[in-house]
Amino acid sequence: MSDIQLLEDKLNKVMGEIKTIIDEVVEIRKGSPQNKEQTAKILENFLGDLYKYFKVKSKEADDNLMQGISLMKIKLMSDLR
């Protein structure tokens, strides 16, 4: 199996775990407005940490890991109809 295929498999596995966590977040948020505020902060911190890690590793590697990734395309691909 190629390095690219291994990478894709790892990311697919992690995505499954993230989807499970998001399903749990949905259930937790049903509980109260306070739960909504707390989970929003947790998710904001998670996404911020992920973005920050991309930036740090890009700088360390002298390779912009976000180069060629269009956030607009991601948003358009993810729009629910």
Contacts in CASP RR format, 6 or more apart in sequence:
PFRMAT RR
TARGET T0000
AUTHOR 0000-0000-0000
METHOD contacts of the structure
MODEL  1
MSDIQLLEDKLNKVMGEIKTIIDEVVEIRKGSPQNKEQTAKILENFLGDL
YKYFKVKSKEADDNLMQGISLMKIKLMSDLR
1 9 0 8 1.000
25 39 0 8 1.000
25 43 0 8 1.000
28 35 0 8 1.000
28 39 0 8 1.000
29 35 0 8 1.000
29 36 0 8 1.000
29 39 0 8 1.000
54 65 0 8 1.000
54 66 0 8 1.000
57 65 0 8 1.000
58 64 0 8 1.000
58 65 0 8 1.000
58 66 0 8 1.000
END
